[in-house]
Structures are given as structure tokens and as C-alpha cells.
Amino acid sequence: MNVKILLTTGLLAATFSVGAQQANRGYAITGNGNKDFMWMNIRQVDLGTGQVTKNIYEVNKTNYVFNDVDNNKKFTVLADQAHAYNPSTFVAAAAYDKRSNKLYFIPMRTGQLRWVDVNAKNDDVVINSVAIPNYVPSTNTEEANNITRMVIAADGVGYAVTNDGSHLYKFTTGKKPVITDLGALVDADENKGLSVHNKCSSWGGDMLADAYGKLYILSATKSVFVIDVNTRMATYKGSITGLPGNYTTNGAAVDADGAVVLCSAIAFDGYYKMNITDLKANKMEGSDMVYNASDLASGNLLFQKEADNARNAAYAKTFVPVTNTVTADNRIFPNPLVGNSFNVLLDGKQNGTYSIVITDLAGRALQTNRFALTKGQQTQQITLRSTPAKGTYLVKLLDEKNVKVLTDKIVVL
């Protein structure tokens, strides 16, 4: 029995260890080392230790297939030819989608959104590419339109922003991404003159996302702005402290514990770790000092643990048994949600056009479905376009005059 207990304990420890390693998996865009500033290589890093653990793509070493998605064309590029058509020349923006294991990146001055499956073996690397609509590349001397900040947000959608903040791009992460220019960022009144558009204080750097839908720009010169995606409002949060004077904050990624790991494209001084609440950074002893990195990316979100705790608390208060039967008090079923579809009971409602709006508890709309209610129809099935995070959500039924006729809760497990 003692042997079984020891084996079970060992297996559990190994499971937790693997889980922690996966949660701390990040990706860096680096040079070749030895103070090389050609940011072309894609390397996997352990955000817990700051050490490089795997090479995904190395210039002049990795053969790859280039897939022009727009024109449905593919061709092979051998490692010794890569300099002629390098897939990641001077990349300063990357984002990791942990659901699909894709790393998205945008080479400067190309106007191309590209992505690679980070699980692909060296002989099977495919660089996919689509054009960014109406993108005007920057020149060698003017870098305002270079895209230097990217992240995959809590809703599973990617966001990228130009150096000068004049273009906030949104992109889907499906087989062929759809890219939308949402417009320019807007300075909040409380910024008191410190603009997100300012070249000296706010260009370059990286972007993070939190579990509540907000984005965070960390500029290369250590300024931090919080971005409301719906309004594009940029609110200055403060300046990062604890870094060497020559340390530019070019890369940032959230680790498994919710801390921010920082790297520099200029200074070979290893990685630093920062608390997003107080913006204080401390050096990660033993982290990699060989490769300078122009960008970092991970699949973690800021405040994820806090959001999970809040959702669990809300779930505990609103818990109802899973049921597929309908009563007068149970207008939504199954609830909690099983799969990605549920039904709304419409019995007794007049014929006409209705909308079903799904929101979080803060009232932010996640999805809207319009439909026509016809004679004899008693239920309407709703299929979620993307699975929301665990927690409690509101389902509202509105008539054609946008008058609310039903509000209920659904729990996502």
C-alpha cells in the first residue's frame, strides 16, 4: 500500500510539474546572440526560469514552407536561401494563441500578418501569411506605422497596434484571419499631457491582455497604458521602476503566476519580472543573457486567478443542477451549459422579431442573435461562437422595440 501511495504521489507531482511548465511556456523573437540585433529567430522560453528551451525557427538553419494564404500559393524555402525571403525579418510584435498552438507575428515594413504552428517539427515548419488591408509600410527613417505590439486577448481575438497608436488592429485566429482596423487610440483626459502617441514616451514595447477584456501597452521606454478596446481609450498607468537605465522594455509576457516577464532588445542583462499592480521590476537571477529579445508572448492573462476566484464565487451563489427539463422557473436549458449550445424557452411569447443578448455580469455584450418567432415555436437554440471563460452570464431576450421581456442566468463550467 505504501508503494501505491508513493507512486500516486509521484504521478501527481509529475502532473503538476508538467502543468506548471506548460503554463510557463513562452516564445521570444531573438537575434543570434553575441549582441546580434537582427531579430529573426523564434525560440521557446520557460518564463519561470528565463531560459531558452527550444528553437522553433532559426534563420539560415531552418527549412520552411511559405504559405501565401491570400493567393493560395505555397513554396519551399531552404535554409541557405532564407536570407532572400526571411519569414521573420525584424519582428517586434508576436502573440501566442494557446488554443491552437499558433504564434502570430508581424515583420516590420511588410504589412503581413504571419503565423506558425509552434508544435511543428523542424522539417515541417510552415509560415502562413495574409496581407493587412490598406496597410502603408513605414520607411527606414520613419517608423510610425511599424506594428510593434501584439497580444491574443481574453475573447480569443488578436490585437495589434502601430508605434504611433494611430491604428489598433483586430484579427481573428481561424484558418484565414480577418483583420479589421479599429482606428486610432484616444488619450484619456487624466493622462495630463502624456500621450500614447508620443514618440519619446510611448512607442515600441509590447502588449498584454487581462482576464477582464482590457489591453496593456508597455512602451519601450517603460510607460504603461491601459486600453479599453470598446472605446480605444488609453489611460496612463505609470512607469516601470527597478530596471537599469539602458534597459528598454521591448518584450513582455504573463507567467503562470500572473507576473509580467520583461526582456530588452538592446540590453544583454537577462530577464526581469514585474508586478502589474505597482510596476516594480526585479531581476530574474539565472535567466538567459545570450539572446536579446525584441518580443515575448505567452498564452496567459493578467488577473486570471482573480477572475477565476470571482467567477467561482458567483457560480457558488447561483448554482443550479444540470437539467434538460423545462419549468416555469427554468427558461434556459441545459443549465449549467453542456457543450456550446443551449435553448431559451419562448412559450407564450407573441410572434415577431426578437434578439437574444448574452452579456457578462458587468453588462458587456458577448454575442447577439436575432431571430423571427413564428407560430408554434416554443424554443430558440443558441450556439456560442466562442466558448466564454468559466462563470455566470446573463441571457436577455429583447423584442423588436428592444424592450426586455426576459432576463435569466446561465452558468459556464
N, C-alpha and C positions, 0 to 999 in steps of 0.2 A: 504493500500500500504506500509506503514511504517513497518507493521508486516511482510509482504512478504520480504522486503529488509533486515530486521533484521534476518529473518530465512535463507535467501540466504547467508548472510554474515557469519552466524554461521556455515552453512553447509560447506562453502568454508574454513573457519578457521579449522574446524574439519578435512576436507580432507587434507589440508596442514600439519596438526599436525600428522595425520596417516602416510602420506608420509615421513615426517621427521623421525618418529620413525622407519619405515621400512628401510630407508636408513642408519640409525644409528644402525641397528641390527648387533651384532657381536656375536662371540662364543669363549669361553675360555675353555682351559683344566686346571683344577684346582685340588688342594688337597681337603681334607675335612674341612679345616680351622684349627685354633689353631696351626699354624705352622706345619701342616702336609705336607710332601714333596712327598707324593705318588700321582703323577699326573695322576688320573684315571677318573675323573668326567668331563662331558661335560655340560657346563652351557651357557645359552644365556645371553648376557650383552647388555646394552644400551651404545653405545660408546659416546653418548652425555653427559651422567652423570657418566659413570664408575660404574654403579650399576648392580648387577645380577638381571635379571627379570624372569628367568625360568630355571628349571633343565631339561635337556634332558636325561641324563643318570647319575645315582649315583651308585657307587659300593656298593654291598650288600643291595641295596634298589630297584633296577630296574630289573624286569624280562625281558628277551630278547630272540629273536630267532637268532642263529648264522647261517649265510648262506655261506657255502663254495662254492663259485661260480665256482672254478676250477673243483671240483668234483661233483657238483650238489647235495650237501648234506646239509640238514638243521636239526638242533636240538635245543630244547628249553633249556635255562639255567635259573634256578630260582635264585632269588636274593641271597638266602643264600648259593648258590653254586658258585656264580660269582667269588669268590676268586680263584677257581680252574681253571677257564678259562676266566679270565677277558679280555674283548674286547679292553681295552684301557690302559693296564698297562704301566706306564712310557711313556706317549706320550709327545713328544716335537715338533711335526710337525702336523699342521692341516691347511686345506684350505676349504673355503666355496664357493660353486657354487650356486649363487643366482638364476640362471635359473631353476635349478632342485630342489632347496632347500636341497641339499646334503652337508653334512660336511664330507670331506675326512680326514683321519688321518693315521699315521704310528706308531704303537708301536715300541719302540726301541728293537733291537735284535730279531725281529720276521721275518723280510723280507716280511711283509704283508701290502698291501695297503687295507685299510678298509674304509667304508663309511656308513652313517646313514641318513635317512630322518629326518630332524630336526622338521618337522611338525607332525611326528607320535605321537600318544597318548602314554602314559606310558605303556599301555597294548599291544601296537602294535610295539614296538621297534624292528627293525631288523638290526643286524650288518652284513654287507656284507664284503666279504674278497676275495682277489686274491693274488697270490704269485708274488713277484718281481723277474723276471727271473735272474738267476745267482747271486743272492744276497748272500754275505757272511756276516753273522751276526758278530757284534763285541762281544768281551767278556766283563766280568765285569770290567776288568782292562784296556782294550784298546777300546776306543770309537770312533776311526777314522771313522768307517763305519756306525755309527749311523746316521739316517736321522733326522735332526733337523730343517729343513727349508722347507716350502711348500707354494704354492700360486696357485690360478687359474688366468691365465694371460688374457690379453685383447682379445686374439683369442679364449677364451673358453677352452683352454688346460691347464692341470695342470703341474706344475713343482716342483721338489723336489731335494734337494742336501744334500750330506753327510757332516758330520762335517769337514772332511779334504778337501772337494772340489774336490775329485777325481772322483766323479760320479754325473753328472747332469741328473736326470731322467725326462722324459716327459711322461705324461699319458693322455689318452682320458677320457672323462667323460660319456660315454654311458653305456649301460646295463652291458657290460663286458669290463672294461677298458683295453686298450692296452698300455703296459709300455715299453718304449724304453730308453736305457742308451745312452745318447748323448756323454758321455766321460767326461774328466776332465776339470775343469775351467782353464783358462790361465791367468796369471798375465800380465796386461798391462805394457809397458815399463815405463810409467810415475809414476808407483806405488813406484819407488825408494826404493825397498827392502821390502816394507810392503806387504807381500804375503797373498792372500786369503786362502792359505793352512796352514798358521802359526797357531799353536795350541794356543798360548798365546793371539793373537790379533784377530783371525778370526773364531774360532769355535763357534758352538751353535747359539742361537738367532732365527731369523725369516726371512721371505722373503716377499717382497711386489712386486706389478706389477704396471706399469703405463699405461696410455691410448695409448702410442705410441709403445708398444711392449717390453719395457725394464723391467728387473727384478732388484730388490734391495735386497741385503743381509745386514741385520743389525745383527752383531755378538753379542754374549752375553756380550762382553767387549766393546760395544759401537762403534765399527768400522763399517763404511758403504761402501759398494762396489756396483757399478752399473754393471749389467751383460747384455752383448749383446748376446741374445740367439743364433743367427746365427753363431757367431764366438766363443762363450763361453768365450769371453774376459771379465775379471773382472777388473774394474777401481776403484781405491780407491778414495772415495769422501771426506772423513773426519771422524771426531769423534764426537759423540753426546755430547753436553755440557748441564749443568744445572741439572744433576742428582746427587743424593747422591753417595758417594764413594762406598757404598756396594750394589748399585742398578744395578743388571745385567739385560740387555735388552733381555729377553727371548721371549717375545711376542710382536707383532706389527700388527696393523690393521689400515686401512684408514677409517676415519669417513666420514659423509655426506658432510662436507665442504672441504675435501681433506687434512686434517691434519692427522698426524700419532699418534695413541694412543699406548702407551708403557706400558708394565707390566713386573714385575720381578717374577721369580720363587723362589728367595731367600729372598728378602726384602719385608716385610709387610708394605709398605709405600704408598699404593694406586697406582693409575694410573697417568701417565704423558702424556702430549700432546706436539708434536714436529712438527716444520715446516721442511719439507724435503729439502727446499732450503738452509736454514742456519744451520740446525741440532741443533737448540736451543730448549730445552725442558723446560716446565713449569708444575708444579703440578696441577692436576685436583682436586680442592677442593670438598670434599663430595663424592669422589669415594670410591669404596669398599676396605676395608682394612682387610677383614676377610679371603679371599681366595687368596693365592699366585697362580699365573697362569704361566704355562710353555709354553703356546702358545695362540695367539689370531688370529682370522680370521674374515674377512668381505667380502662382495661382491663388495666393492668399489675399484676404481683405482686411483692412483696418477695422478694429472693433467687432470682429466676428464673434468672439467669445461673449462679449457684452450683448450683442444682438441675439445670440442663441439663448442666453440666460433669460432675456426679456421675453422671447417667444415661448420658451418652456413655461415660464410663469403664467403667460397669457393662456397657454394651452391647458395648464392645470386648472385654471379658473373656468374655462369654457368647455372642458372635456365632455363629450357625449359618446355613447357606444357607437361603433360602426353599425350601420343599418342600411338595408336596401328596401325597407318598407316605408310607406308614406302615411303620416298622420297630419292632423290639422296644425300641429306644432312643429312639424318636420317638413319644411318646404324645400330643403336641399338634401339630396341623397346621391350616392353614399357619402356619409359624413362621420368621421374624418375621410378625406379624399383617398380613394384607392385608384391607382393609375393616374391618368391625366385628364379624365373626363368625369363630369358629374351632371346631374339633372336638376332642373328647377321646376317645381310644381306650379302650374298655371291654372289649375281648376277654378272655374268661376270668374275668370278674367274676360273682359269684353274683347271681341275681335279688334284687330288693329295692329299698328307698328309699335314694337317695344324695343328697349335696349336693356341689356344686362351688363352692368359695370362691376368689375372686380377691383377692389382697392385694398391697400394695406390699412392698418388701424389708424394711421396718420391721415388717411383720406387720399393718398396718392394713387391715381388710377394705373392699374397694371394691364388691363385688357378691357375692351368694349365689344360687345356683339349685338348687332341689330337683326331683328327678325320680324316676320309678319305672323301674327297669331290668327289662325283660321278656325272655323267651326269644328268642334270635336277634338281639337288639340288640347291635351292636358299637361304635357311636359315639354320642356325645351332642353336638349342636350348641349352642354358647353364643353368644348375641348380646349385645354390650355395650349397656347402657342409655345410656351416655355414653362418648365416646372419652377415655381417660385420656391424660395427658401422655406424651411420648416417654420410653422407658426400659424396664427389665426388671421383670416382675411374676411373682408366684408363683401357680400354679394347684394347688389342693389338692382331692382327692377324698376325701370322708368317707362312711362307711357310716351306717346308721340309728342306730348307737350313738355316732356322732361319732368313730369311730376312723379315723385317717388311713390310707388304702390306696394313695394315690398323691400325690406332690408333683413338680411339674415347673415349668419356667420358660417364659415367653413374652415375646417382645420386641416392643414397640410402636415403630414407626418414625415 
